[in-house]
Amino acid sequence: MRKEYDFSKGVRGKYAAKYKAGTNIVLLDPDVAKVFKTPRSVNQALRSLTQILKSQSQKA
């Protein structure tokens, strides 16, 4: 560690419970990230796609 790093006000385990509950990080390719700029927009698009897939499978 570099001596200029100051962890004196750090909180040990601050995010441990949240991380333990589960994380779901997905890295978007740059071309996709240009279109979907927020997590909300990605979730909305995926929910729409899910509905389309569900309706397609019900028709089959």
C-alpha atoms as a printed R data frame, in Angstrom:
   type eleno elety resid chain resno       x       y       z
1  ATOM     1    CA   MET     A     1   0.000   0.000   0.000
2  ATOM     2    CA   ARG     A     2   1.140   3.495  -0.673
3  ATOM     3    CA   LYS     A     3   1.632   5.718   2.347
4  ATOM     4    CA   GLU     A     4  -0.736   8.375   0.910
5  ATOM     5    CA   TYR     A     5  -3.673   5.966   1.206
6  ATOM     6    CA   ASP     A     6  -5.677   6.832   4.294
7  ATOM     7    CA   PHE     A     7  -8.011   4.166   5.588
8  ATOM     8    CA   SER     A     8  -8.309   5.642   9.074
9  ATOM     9    CA   LYS     A     9 -11.994   6.488   8.538
10 ATOM    10    CA   GLY     A    10 -12.789   3.239   6.747
11 ATOM    11    CA   VAL     A    11 -15.452   0.888   8.045
12 ATOM    12    CA   ARG     A    12 -14.500  -2.772   8.021
13 ATOM    13    CA   GLY     A    13 -17.154  -4.968   6.426
14 ATOM    14    CA   LYS     A    14 -19.397  -2.057   5.457
15 ATOM    15    CA   TYR     A    15 -20.746  -3.875   2.400
16 ATOM    16    CA   ALA     A    16 -20.168  -7.460   3.540
17 ATOM    17    CA   ALA     A    17 -23.819  -8.290   4.252
18 ATOM    18    CA   LYS     A    18 -24.981  -6.816   0.957
19 ATOM    19    CA   TYR     A    19 -22.283  -8.711  -0.928
20 ATOM    20    CA   LYS     A    20 -23.082 -11.932   0.908
21 ATOM    21    CA   ALA     A    21 -26.766 -11.551  -0.021
22 ATOM    22    CA   GLY     A    22 -25.693 -11.732  -3.638
23 ATOM    23    CA   THR     A    23 -24.226  -9.615  -6.340
24 ATOM    24    CA   ASN     A    24 -25.026  -9.695  -9.984
25 ATOM    25    CA   ILE     A    25 -22.549  -7.595 -11.896
26 ATOM    26    CA   VAL     A    26 -22.612  -7.722 -15.675
27 ATOM    27    CA   LEU     A    27 -20.154  -5.871 -17.875
28 ATOM    28    CA   LEU     A    28 -21.689  -4.497 -21.040
29 ATOM    29    CA   ASP     A    29 -19.791  -4.337 -24.292
30 ATOM    30    CA   PRO     A    30 -18.957  -0.735 -25.259
31 ATOM    31    CA   ASP     A    31 -21.480  -0.619 -28.137
32 ATOM    32    CA   VAL     A    32 -24.283  -1.784 -25.831
33 ATOM    33    CA   ALA     A    33 -23.241   0.617 -23.066
34 ATOM    34    CA   LYS     A    34 -23.602   3.525 -25.518
35 ATOM    35    CA   VAL     A    35 -27.281   2.664 -25.947
36 ATOM    36    CA   PHE     A    36 -28.123   1.692 -22.356
37 ATOM    37    CA   LYS     A    37 -26.585   4.377 -20.172
38 ATOM    38    CA   THR     A    38 -28.263   3.486 -16.873
39 ATOM    39    CA   PRO     A    39 -28.986   0.282 -14.962
40 ATOM    40    CA   ARG     A    40 -32.678   1.169 -15.179
41 ATOM    41    CA   SER     A    41 -32.620   1.275 -18.979
42 ATOM    42    CA   VAL     A    42 -30.899  -2.119 -19.123
43 ATOM    43    CA   ASN     A    43 -33.453  -3.632 -16.742
44 ATOM    44    CA   GLN     A    44 -36.375  -2.190 -18.701
45 ATOM    45    CA   ALA     A    45 -35.020  -3.602 -21.958
46 ATOM    46    CA   LEU     A    46 -34.440  -7.024 -20.431
47 ATOM    47    CA   ARG     A    47 -37.919  -7.085 -18.885
48 ATOM    48    CA   SER     A    48 -39.426  -6.222 -22.273
49 ATOM    49    CA   LEU     A    49 -37.421  -8.985 -23.903
50 ATOM    50    CA   THR     A    50 -38.544 -11.407 -21.191
51 ATOM    51    CA   GLN     A    51 -42.188 -10.599 -21.924
52 ATOM    52    CA   ILE     A    52 -41.628 -11.136 -25.654
53 ATOM    53    CA   LEU     A    53 -39.955 -14.481 -25.018
54 ATOM    54    CA   LYS     A    54 -42.767 -15.572 -22.690
55 ATOM    55    CA   SER     A    55 -45.444 -14.665 -25.250
56 ATOM    56    CA   GLN     A    56 -43.506 -16.486 -28.010
57 ATOM    57    CA   SER     A    57 -43.201 -19.659 -25.929
58 ATOM    58    CA   GLN     A    58 -46.919 -19.580 -25.076
59 ATOM    59    CA   LYS     A    59 -47.800 -19.468 -28.775
60 ATOM    60    CA   ALA     A    60 -45.668 -22.530 -29.553
